[in-house]
Amino acid sequence: MGETLPPLKADIVTLCGEGEIAEVAGDPRVLDWPGEFEVKGISIESFHPNGDETNAFLFLVEGIRICHLGYLSHEISDEVLDRIGDVDILLIPVGGGLVLDGKTAQKVVESIEPRVVIPMVYGATKTRLQIGGAEEFLKAVGKSELVPVEKYSISGRASLPEGTMEFVLLEPKL
């Protein structure tokens, strides 16, 4: 993306598409193809929501279902929605260009109805990718005043919001 990353260490590395791979310490399991996996007690399913080579991921971690939509660039079909199922935490690419624009991202969020939404991939700093900021998405979902937080933590499934959708904007780490 044109940025120098801080030192990284991981057990699992998921790749959403083609591109450069950062150096990651440890002995991570690299997932860059569709399939079902289990790594260190975490169930992971990888699939192509765009109908191309772009990967998305479903994680099941201690009963919490997390959906990472990779570099999704358009609305998703009913078939993909059925595959995704109920989602507790949704990581959704926003910023337009190579990923979802604000209005389309809003439609995807409304179709999935997760408990927590975390925008990702958006251009928070200068990047060589053609991706804008998160502002258009936040405006579309009525959260234009959302203040970025350093980290988001939950103590378990019971600590997730019930009957409402929470939006979390994380501070960029680059």
Residue, then its C-alpha position, 0 to 999 in steps of 0.5 A: m500500500g506504499e506504507t512501512l508496516p510496524p513489526l508484525k507477529a501472528d499465528i494466522v495470516t489471511l490474504c485477501g488478494e494478490g499483492e505484496i506480503a509483509e514480513v511476519a514473525g513467528d510461524p504463521r499459517v498463511l491462508d490465501w485460498p478458499g476452503e475450511f481450516e482450523v488453526k489454533g482452535i479457530s475455525i476459518e472459512s475462506f471464500h470468493p464473495n466477488g466471484d473473482e480471486t478476492n478472498a473473504f473470511l469467516f472466523l468462529v472464535e469462542g462462539i463469536r462469528i467474525c466476517h472479514l470481507g477482504y477487498l469486496s467491491h460491490e453488493i453481495s448476492d443472496e447466495v453469499l448472504d446465506r453463506i455468511g449467515d449471522v454475524d457478530i462482528l463485521l469488518i467491511p472495506v470502505g473508501g471507494g475505488l478498489v473497495l466499497d463506496g460509502k452507499t454500497a457499504q451501507k447496503v451491505v451492512e444493512s443486508i448482513e445486520p451484524r452486531v458490530v461494524i468495523p470499517m477497514v481498508y480505507g485510506a487513512t494516510k497517503t497510499r498508492l491504492q486508489i481508496g478514499g477515507a471512511e467519511e462517506f461510509l460514516k455519513a451514509v450510516g449516520k455516524s459521521e461524528l464517530v471518534p476513532v479508538e485505539k483498540y476494541s475489546i470484548s470479554g465474550r459473546a455476552s458483551l456484544p451489543e444486543g438489539t442494536m448495531e455498534f460502529v467502531l472506528l479504529e485509529p490507523k496503526l500506520 
